[in-house]
Amino acid sequence: MISGLVDKRAGYSEAHVIMALLLLNEMPHGRFLLMKKLHLNEASSRTLLLKMESKGYSKPSPYGHVLTKKGIGFVKKIRKHIIGPISIGKTPLTLWKNNIAYVVRNGAKKVETGIEQRDIAVQLGASGMTTLVYKGRLFIPNVKRKVPEAVEKLFKLKENDAVLICSADSEEKASVASLYAAYKIAFK
């Protein structure tokens, strides 16, 4: 979906591209604001913006980069399948106080054990990830352990939804990692 936007030499990943597009959908961003929100250096955020512009996803404006029709179309596809970010506090299922969750509509069908999602999150600098599936009730895949009702009430779930809760030392890092794991489920 976003081929050609990743430049590994620049120090950012597909996860950063997806988050950047979602951030630009909310409001214009310049390289310094993007750098702060994505935990990138200045050169990486500048290269990311230039790549998105060259591929037609964004364009410069007097207030920072904004999405083009192509960028808006990409964000609509994402939002059709992924809900979030949802900031949640420490729960019995999380590791840190910074926890961000995303819900993937019909994602439960594509989750095996949750280890795949955890590995994605850890590669992006997160401390860990809890993957949950909703099939009549919310539970950890292959464990069938029921999740506390307080956690289940945080989300408006439909049958076969997946919930990804990422823990990290910052909410920004947790959000990027959780979003990318959700993206990998939604567009598997």
Secondary structure as GFF3:
##gff-version 3
##sequence-region A 1 188
A	DSSP	three_ten_helix	8	10	.	.	.	ID=ss1
A	DSSP	alpha_helix	14	26	.	.	.	ID=ss2
A	DSSP	alpha_helix	31	38	.	.	.	ID=ss3
A	DSSP	alpha_helix	42	54	.	.	.	ID=ss4
A	DSSP	beta_strand	58	61	.	.	.	ID=ss5
A	DSSP	beta_strand	64	67	.	.	.	ID=ss6
A	DSSP	alpha_helix	69	81	.	.	.	ID=ss7
A	DSSP	beta_strand	82	88	.	.	.	ID=ss8
A	DSSP	beta_strand	98	104	.	.	.	ID=ss9
A	DSSP	three_ten_helix	108	110	.	.	.	ID=ss10
A	DSSP	alpha_helix	115	123	.	.	.	ID=ss11
A	DSSP	beta_strand	128	134	.	.	.	ID=ss12
A	DSSP	beta_strand	138	139	.	.	.	ID=ss13
A	DSSP	alpha_helix	149	152	.	.	.	ID=ss14
A	DSSP	beta_strand	162	168	.	.	.	ID=ss15
A	DSSP	alpha_helix	171	186	.	.	.	ID=ss16
###
